[in-house]
Amino acid sequence: MKTWEIRINDRDFQVGDSLCLLETHHTGEQMAAGSPLIFTGRMIDVDVVYILPGPTYGLSDEWVIMSWVEVMRANG
């Protein structure tokens, strides 16, 4: 249901990028505190349709808000 993300722009995200988002069992905060990285097995393929870079709306320079649309990709 979620169609956006606020995150560190550690991969120079651009409009048009294709991403495979994997759901994790623990939150980023929990993993930073020592919880292990465990995937739930759920994932979606998305295309980035908007990027709002920092510094705007209280974001620092290295952060972005990005939105995406889910896409169905052919297996191949």
C-alpha positions in Angstrom: 0.0 0.0 0.0 2.9 2.4 0.7 4.0 4.3 -2.4 6.8 6.5 -1.0 10.0 6.3 1.1 12.2 8.7 3.1 15.7 7.4 3.1 19.4 8.2 2.7 20.2 8.7 -0.9 23.2 6.3 -0.8 22.6 5.0 -4.4 22.0 8.4 -6.2 18.3 7.5 -6.9 16.8 9.0 -10.0 13.4 9.1 -11.6 13.0 6.1 -13.8 15.1 3.8 -11.6 13.7 0.2 -11.2 13.8 -1.2 -7.7 13.0 -4.5 -6.1 11.9 -3.8 -2.5 12.3 -6.6 0.0 10.4 -6.5 3.2 12.4 -7.1 6.4 11.1 -8.5 9.7 12.7 -5.8 11.8 12.6 -2.1 11.3 15.7 -0.1 10.4 15.8 1.2 14.0 15.7 -2.3 15.4 18.5 -3.4 13.1 20.6 -0.4 14.0 20.1 -1.5 17.7 21.4 -5.0 16.9 18.5 -7.0 15.5 19.5 -9.3 12.6 18.6 -8.6 8.9 15.8 -11.1 8.2 13.6 -10.9 5.1 10.0 -11.9 5.2 9.9 -13.2 1.7 7.6 -10.5 0.5 8.8 -8.2 -2.3 7.6 -5.8 -5.0 9.1 -4.4 -8.1 8.7 -0.6 -8.5 9.7 2.3 -10.8 10.7 5.6 -9.1 8.4 8.4 -10.4 9.4 11.3 -8.2 12.4 12.4 -6.1 12.4 15.2 -3.6 16.0 15.8 -2.5 17.2 17.4 0.7 17.6 20.0 1.9 13.8 20.6 1.8 11.1 20.0 4.3 13.6 19.5 7.1 15.6 16.8 5.3 19.4 17.1 5.4 21.4 17.0 2.1 21.9 13.2 2.0 18.2 12.3 2.4 15.4 12.1 -0.2 11.7 11.5 -0.4 10.9 9.2 -3.3 7.7 7.9 -4.6 7.1 4.9 -6.9 4.5 2.9 -8.8 4.4 -0.9 -8.6 5.1 -2.7 -11.9 4.6 -6.2 -13.0 7.8 -7.5 -14.7 7.9 -10.5 -17.0 10.0 -13.4 -15.6 12.8 -14.1 -17.9 
